[in-house]
Amino acid sequence: MPEDGVRAVFFDLDGTLADTAPDLGGALNELLVEVGRPQLAMAALRPYVSAGTRGMLGIGFGLTPDHADYPDLARRFLELYAARLCFGTRLFDGMAALLRQLEDRGILWGVVTNKPARFTEPLMDCLLLTERMAAIVSGDSAPKPKPAPDTLLLACEKAGVPPRLTLYVGDDLRDIQAAHAAGMRAIAAGWGYLGDGQPISEWRADATIAAPLELLDLL
């Protein structure tokens, strides 16, 4: 591999590497049932999954973290999610093949997510990925999560690669912002949840891909 070629690819987790909406959305619907509210369709939930607990409680209850009821609902939501962490979560179509291709080419890969480590690490174990990864970095692994660059820089340190030879792939604007702040090329994942805010075309990503295997054209 050329010395200036891509040496590592890091992925966001929710909405990029894996479709976690069935379990995050399922946990929210369990919580809604507990408090006597109607369940929500998965199609309505998916755009908010990348925002984690904040996104789920926002769409489910219309609450922000500064609301008095938010802490108790968040605690219960996370309890329910922990109990069903890997019931329906799967890699996105084409992702398993992409990871094999990266390994065949000698390119390191890993995950950088805002998800807390108590969920990230067992989920990677469940998906049988942990032993293959150069770095697993969670939102609480560094002082500041994305869009700050801290977690991405920590992943580079763990993998032993410089940011300028690293790609970061994500499905949220904060992923692009974090990658650029870290000095990485930022790739927008068009198959992801994408949120309900600024259109992906306005994120100023270095490239946008519609499916995982399209990343190979950027290496």
N, C-alpha and C positions, 0 to 999 in steps of 0.2 A: 504494500500500500504506500502511495506517495506520502512523504512526511507532512504535506499540507492537506491531506485528504481528511474526510470525516472519520474520526476515531471512536466516537460514541454517539448514541442516540438515546435521549431520555424522553419518557412519555408521561403526560398527565395520566391519572388513573381513571376517574369517573368520566365517562363519555369519550375517552380517547383509547386507552388500552382495553378497557372492559366496559360492558354494558351492565352497570350496577343499578339501573333504574328499577328492575323488578323487585329488588330487595329494599332499597331506600324507599321507593314508592309503596311497597307492601307494608313496611314499618309505619309509614305515615297513615295508611288506611287503617291499620290496626289501632293506631292511636285515635283516629277520628271515630271509630266504632266505640272505643272505650268511653269517649266523652259525649256520645250520642249524636254525632254529626254524620252526614252521609259521606260515603267513600267517593273518591275522585277517580276519574278515568286515567289510565296510565298515559294516554296521549296529552292530557292536560298537565301532568306532573313532569314529564321528561325535560322540558326546557329549563326546569329549576334544579335538576339533580346536581349539576356541577357546582352549585352554591351550597351543597351539603345541608346541614341542619338549618341554617338560615334560610335557604331556599325552600326547603320542605315545609317549615313552619310558616313561612311567608305565604305560600300558595294555599296551605291547608287551613291556616287560622287568620291570615292577614296581619300577622304580628312581626315586629322588628325586635332585635335583641334588647332594646331599651324598655320594652313593655314589662310590666310587673309579673305577668303570667309566663313570660318566655322561659326563664330558667327551669321551672318545674316541668314544663312541656318538653323542653330540650332534653332534660335528664331522662324522662320517660321514653321519648322518641329513640334516644341512643340505646336504652336498655332493650327496646323492641328490635332495633336494628342489629344489635350484637347477637341476639338470639336467632337471627335468620340471615346472617352475614353472607352466606354463599349458597342460599337455596336456589336462586334463579340467575345469579351473576355468571356471565360468560364472556370470553374474549369476543371482540367484534369480528365479523367475517373478514377473513384475510389477515388478521393480526398474527395468528399462530404461524402462518406461512412467512410473514414478514420477519418475525423473530428468528425463524430458522435461517432465512436468507442472511440476516445480519450476522448470525453466528458463523455461517459458512464463509462469510467474507472477513471474518476476524474483527468485526465491529462490535464494541461493547454496547450494552443497553441496560436500561434501568428505569425506575419509576420515581418521579418527584410529584408529590401530591400535597394538597392542603388537608387531606384526611388525617386524623390523629393516628399515631403509630399503633394504638391498641386495636385499630380496625385494619390498617394497611397490612401489617405483618401477617396476621392470621389469614387474611384474604389472599395474599400472595402464596402462602403455604397451601391453601385450599385449591388454588389454581395450578399448583405444582410448578411454580415459577421461581421460587426463592433461590434455589441453588444455581440457577442460570444467570442471575442478575449481577451486574457490576456494582449497583447501588440501589438501595431502597431508602428514600428520604421522605419523611412525613411532615405535615404542617407544624408539628411540635418538635421537630428535630433541630430547629435553628431558631434564633431570636425572632425573626419575622417571616411569615409565610408569603407566598405569592400575593400580590404582584412585586413584592420586594425580591431581590435576587438571591437572598441568603441560602435558601434551600437548594437552588440550582448550583450555586458555587460549592456547597457542601457535597453535592453529588459528584461534581468534577473532582473534588479532592479525594473522595472515596474511590473513584474509578481511576484516578491518576491520569486524567486527561485535561488539557487546557480548554477553557470555554470556546475559544475561536475554532476549535476542531470538533465542536459538539453541536448537534441539532437538538432542539426541544420541540416536541409535538404536543399541541393542546387544543382544546375545543372551547376556550373561553378567552376573552380579551385580556384578562390578567395573566394568562399563560404567555401571550405574546409580549406583554409589557415586562414580565419577569425575565424572559429569555433575552430581550434586548438590553435590559439593565445589567444582565450577567455577561454580556458580550458574546452571546450565542446567536446563531441563525434560528429564527422562529418560524415554525411550520404550523399553519392552521388546519385542524382536522375537520373537514367538512361533513364527516359522518357523525359527528358528536352531537351533544345536546344544544350547544350554541347560545343558550340563554334567550332572553327576550329583550335585550338591549340593543347596542350598536350592531349593525349588520356585519357579518364576517368580512365583507368586501372593504370595510372601513377600518379594519384592525391594524393595517400596515404590517401584516405578516410578510416575511421574505418569500413565502410561497403558500399556496392553499392547495390541498389535495383532497380528492373526493373519496378515496379508498386507501386503506393502509399500504397496499403493495405499490401504489404510486410513489411512495417515498423512495423506492429504489432508484428512480430516475434523478433524484437529487443528490445522490451520494458521489 
